[in-house]
Amino acid sequence: MHELYRLSTNLKRLRVQYGYTQSYVAAQLGIKYQSYHAYETGIAVPTLQNFIKLAKLYDVPLDDLIE
């Protein structure tokens, strides 16, 4: 549970830092806005494929998304 909170917090922090909207990030992942929104609110967890895409989008190691 704590890991999910860290993930959602980190995703929002990185998105804001880069100046992206949730809709933009969702489009980059090839998912609906609602699906990405669920990642940031801790309702859902990205697939491994989307974890990799997020790490590439933000140019960070995968570990940085959950630590």
C-alpha positions, 0 to 999 in steps of 0.5 A: 500500500505504501509503495502504491502511494509513493508511485502515485506521488512520484508520477504526479511530481515528475509530470508537474516537473516536466510541465505535462498534463495527464492527457499528454502522458496518457497519450504517450503511453497509448492509454485513456486519460482515465487510466493514467489518472488512476495511476496518479490517484493510486487506484491502479498500477501501470503494466510493466510495459507502461512502467518502462514507457514512463521511465523513458518519458521522464528519463529516470531509472525504473526504481525512481518511479517507486522509491 
